[in-house]
Amino acid sequence: MAKKIYSTYPMVKYLRKEALPTALCPGCGGGTVLNAFANAVDQLKIDPKDLVVVSGIGCSAWIASPYFLADTLHTTHGRAIAFATGVKVGLPDKKVVVISGDGDLASIGGNHLLHAARRNIDITVILVNNFIYGMTGGQVAPTTPFGAKTTTSPYRNIEHPLQISETVAAAGASYVARWTTAHVYQLIESIKKALQVKGFSLVEVISQCPVQFGRRNRMKEPAEMLRWFLKNSVPVSKAKKMSPEELEGKFIIGEIINRQRPEFTEELNKLIDEVQEHFGLKGE
Amino acid sequence: MIIRGDEPEQVRLIRKLYKPGNYFMQGNEAVAYGAIFAGCRFYAGYPITPSSEIAETMARELPKLGGYYLQMEDEIGSIAAMVGASWTGFKVMTATAGPGFSLMQENLGYAVMTETPLVLVDVQRSGPSTGQATKGAQGDFFQARWGTHGDHPIIAVSPTSGQDAFWETIRAFNIAEKLRTPVVVLFDGVLAHTREQIRIPDIEEVEIAYRKLPQNEEEAKLPFGDPHGDGVPPMPLFGHGYFTHVTGSTHKENGLRDVYTPEVHDRLVRRIHRKIEQNREVYEKYEEHFTEDAEILVVSWGVTARPALGAVLKARKEGINVGLFVPKTVHPFPSERMRELAKKARAILVAEMNLGQMIIEVERYVNDDVLLRGVNRIGGVPLTVEEILREIRGVA
């Protein structure tokens, strides 16, 4: 059965077959993200040889590494973007993509996320936000909604979630968009844009975790979680006209920012050129 | 595939920029020039006293050579960026001090596990914690060895002067490249800030090593295999279409994760150990002075080896049969030679700027009938010739 799916799934050419089937739980949004990413790569006709995918630790870090067939670097918890920074400086002509979770990238890795956005280094980050630490057993995260229940907030969460996309946009990224796994086609379009933007780009994907988040918050079935996303999604344009009270508990979806700023690796190489010119070091 | 900094153009640039001759410079600058001569073209770091002049020198010099200086948001990011850059074919370095070295430990373990060549300079300062931030010390001997978790080998070299720092940094790069492993340079705040005469050689005088690259598709498909029996797998660099998978989790020879099979973990970690053990000739290095007939042996390392030599010379003039043993690669410890020397000695003094760290390593190779004593000082001021001489006289 499984074999048959692999042979008929058109995106299978982008996957490491020896690593399949995936370790993701049934109903996990990770598969949707992997599918969307593979479709974006396919539609843009990017040769996987021109891709380096970096991830940190946790469920979402597994989405592209090991499953996506490219050079893949699976790193330490929270540090994926810092590793990717070194890769991008070494290979400025390749597409360097980070795929990891909210706990990894926005919690322990928050510092690297902000500073990569500030530098505006040409890395595409696909941040899978499932409001929870999935792999460690469903503990409270900086993205857990106010009032939600988790294994370490068994009564209710009294902390406010981090608005990742808005924060990264404010830090200086070139492109930021947020979608949910219920908006697959929009998500693919945004990943395509993010891959093409020269500069730091972030696509935040709000994704379902029925096993660790859903079942403790009255959404045991994946479909219930997707319906929750659809019911509470508000497009950016509409959100602008709404008050903070009205936006409480809503997911603002769409492009948060899309702008051009000088990009880090280009500036770095420009600087080297200038310095070599200045000291008369250019080859004869 | 190329190792960056390897291009013939680089020789021309180095010749043009750095004329051979004697210069008056800090130990920290000597480390930076050593790295540049060794081919380092990527530096990622975070400023911390007393290491900052290494970063400053790299920031000034690297762009001239087409190299990259990155000031990262913290030490953890610095070593992470180095690992990423190393997999694209750069020779990479960072420099830090005590607290920064602590922050780098997790990713140092990652570099050991993924067999990523890099050079990490720890300019030791007084601790624990912030301690005396501007003062030198030799308190990170064991942090270098056991700072990261798990069963892991580590190689650490330790220079004894500014001039030595130039050459030892080059040696650290060569070891890292030959054995595809991180190498720690245990420098210290005293030598880092001491200005002295340092000779910059012609690039031709410098032995430069490069990591082994895969010779065919088959080797490239096994980035963690051992095709040549020396424990050192060829390194398929990113960006060349090999679809290499690199993970800090236990992995098979092809790079894919397998954390469930005990044999896979055993095979991987034992090979990484064996790689270091069976290639001792690549990194083992020590200096000896008057050890042929020494009944008293002084063992010292790094900054303290200099006053130790002064003390030994003076004691010799007084007719005391004393010798000096200076491990230059401190991890793995030169155990065999240490054991031989310990057999002949009646008393052994271990001089270092801490409350006794290398002495614990020395003790493992010394019989009970030998008088073993530490000559220790903390507080940020190095041991003097007189202080060590007094201890030598005390056991003579």
Interface residues (C-beta under 8 A of the other chain):
Chain A: R16 E18 A19 P48 K49 V52 V54 S65 P66 L69 A70 D71 T72 L73 H74 T75 T76 R79 A82 F83 A84 T85 G86 V87 K88 V89 G90 L91 K94 N111 H112 L114 H115 L268 L271 I272 V275 Q276 F279 L281 G283
Chain B: R4 E9 R12 L13 K16 L17 F42 A44 P63 K64 G66 G67 Y68 L70 M72 E73 D74 I76 G77 S78 A80 A81 M82 V83 G84 A85 S86 W87 T88 G89 F90 V92 E106 N107 Y110 F238 G239 H240 G241 Y242 F243 T244 H245 V246 T247 G248 S249 L256 R257
